């Protein structure tokens, strides 16, 4: 068999080695490009996630601010409970509700804040995610804090009645959003001795996730502005871990 010259065999070895090296360099370059693309994608995803969490925090603060305004206008004792979302990146230990400002501190972003026209005070829940908050008017401040699970669909009752005319009525929806039964005690304090009022709310057990409708009916022949209130107290089943609750609904009647 004829033997190839040494210079030809060496040339072939160099060619094969050069191709292998070029292949490795091309593969490395492709991997580097892929890594850069992944880093850019992850950066964009992280930035978009941050924007979403900022918007979520801002929306939740707007809901609280609107609720605080409604409860402030409704008067002393008025309360409203709302459900909102607290972003996963929220640092609740460094978030605040005080003075005229409520804020949610987001990791890597800082405070997302909302101001109010009235004094506010309160606290955020211990955990992020879906939160149920109570917004309550104590006369000097709006108290914002983690809420109980008994809900009334109105924060106050206002009626205008013509003197000597037909009675007026308002229907309430009382909802138990807890996983335990509440025992209700409901008392309507009529706004003045010259006002005739009735309330058909049922005292006793309100089952878990149950609802009850009740109607306040009022009539009067005495002109003027009259005030009263509806007081609803709820005691949860023993061992449920839930706190007793009291909801105060102011009643204002104008007879003219």
N, C-alpha and C positions, 0 to 999 in steps of 0.2 A: 504494500500500500504506500502511496506517495505521501510523504510528510510535508505539511505546510511549513513554509518558512517562519522563523520565530517572529519576524516583524509583523506578519499578518495575524498570528495568534495574539500578540500583544495588543494590536489595534482593535481586535474584536473584544478583548477583555475590557479595554478602556471604554469602548462604545457601550457595552452592557452596563458597566459601572456608572457611566455618565447618565444613561437612561434611568437607572434605579435612583440615582441622586436627584434627578429632575422630578421624577415621580414623587419622591418623598417631599421635596420642596413644594410641589404643587398641592399635595395632600395637606401639608402643614398650612399653606396659604388658605386653602378652602376651609380648614378647621378654624383658622384665625378669623376669617370673614364670618363664619357661622357663629362664632363666639361673640363677635361684635354685634351681629344682628340680634342675638339673644339678649345681650346686655341692653341694647337700645329698646327692645320690646319690653323687657322687664322694667326698665326705667319709665317708659310710657305707661305701662300698666299700673305701676306704683303711683305715678303722678295722677292718673285718672281716678284711681281708688281714693287718693287724698282729696281730690276735687269733690267726688261723690260724698265723702264723709263730711267735708265742710258744708256742702249744701244740705245734707241731712241735719246737721247740727243747727244750721241757720233756720231751717224750716221748723224744727222742734221749738226753738226759742221764739219764733214768730207765733206759733200756736199758744205757747204759754203767755206771751205778752198780750195777745188778743183776749185770752180767757181772763187774765188779770184785769184788763180794762172793763170787761163785761161785769165781773164780780164787783169791781169798785163802784160802778154805776148802780148796781142792784142794791147796794147798801150793806150795813153792818149785819154780819151773820150769813151772808150769801156765800154759797160754795158751788164750785163746779169741778168735775173730775174729767180729765182728758187722758187719752192714750197717745203716746208719742214714741219715737225711736231715738235712742242714744247711740251714737256711732261706736264701733268696736274699739277705735283708737282713743276714745275719750279717757282722760286721766281725771277720774271723778274726785280724787282726793284734793286736787288743785283746781277744781271747778267751783264756782261760787254763785250764790243768790243773796244779794245784800244791797242796801242803799237804794239806788235806782237802776242797778245793773245786774243782769244774770249772764253767766258765761259758762261755756263748756271748753275746757282745755283739751286740745287734740295733740297727740304725740307727733312731733315733727312739724307742727303747724303753729301752735300757740293757741291763744284764746279766740274763740268765736263768741261775740257778745251781742246783747240786745238791751237797750235802755228802756225804761218805763217812766211815765209821768208821775206815778205814785210810789211811795215807799214800799219796798218788798223785802221779804226775809224768808229764809228757808234752807232747804238742803236737797241734794240730789240722791237718788238711790245708790245702793252699794255696788250694783252691777250694771253693765252696759246692756244694750238690746232693747226689747220692748219694755216700756215703763208706763206705769199708771200713776198719774200725779193729781194731787188735790190742790185746788186754788181757792183760798178762803179769805174773806174780808173780816178782820177783827176790829175794824173801826179806825185804826191808825195805820195799819200795814196790810198788804196782801201777803198771806203766808202761802208759800209754795213748797210742797213736800210730797214724799211718796204717799199715795192715797190708799184708802181702804177700798173695799170692793162693792159697797152699796152705792147705787147711782140713782139720782133723780134727774129727769130730763129737763128741768127748768131750775134757774137760780133764784127767781123771785116771781111773785104774782102781782100784776097791776091790772085793776079794772076801773072802767068808767061806767057809772050807772046813772040814768036819768032819775030825778026825784019822783018817787011814786011810780016809776016804770017797772018793767019786768026785771026779774033777778038776772044776774050774770053768773057764768060758770066757767071754770077752767079745769081741764083734766090733766093729771100727772101720770107719768109712767115711772114706777119704781122697779129697779132691776137689781137682782143679786148676782153679781159676776164672780162670786167666790165659789169654791168647791165645797162649801159647808152651808148648813142651814143657818139663817139669822132669825131671831125672835124680835119682831117689830113692836114698838109702842109709838103710836102717832097721836099727837094732840094739836088741835087747831085752836089758837087763841084769837077770838073774834075781835076785829078792829073797832072797839067801842061798844057801849051798852045799847046803843040805838041801832046797831047793825044786826041783821038776822043772817046767820051763816051756818052751813052744814058741811060736814066732811064725811065721806063714806069709805075712807081707807080702813082696811082690815088689820087689826092687831093679831099678833101670834106668829106662827112659823111662816117664813118665806123660804122655800126650798132652794138648794144650790142651783144656780143658773135660772132661777125662776123669776117671774115678773108679776107685778100687780098694778092695775090701773085704779086711780082714785080721783074723785071729783070734789072740788071746792065750789060751793054755791053760795052766793051772797046777794042780799037785797037790803034796801034802806030807804027811808023817807026823810032822812036828816042830811041836808046839804053840808058839804065840806070835805076835807081830806082826813081819812081815817087809816090807821095803821095797826097791824097785828102780825102774827107769824104762825107758821106751821112748823112743829118740831117733830122730827122722825128719829127715834133712837133704835139702834140695832145691836143685839147681843149675839155673837156667834156661838155655835155649838162648842161646848167645853172640849179642850184638847186640840182645837183646830189651829191654834197658834195665831189666830186673827185677833185684832184689837176691837173693843167696843167702838161703835161709831154713832155720831150724832150729826144729823143734817138739819140746818136751820134755814127755812125758806121765808123771807119777809113777804108780808101781804100789805099792799097799799090800795086803798079804795077811794076814788073821787066820786062823790055824789053831787050832781049839778042839774 
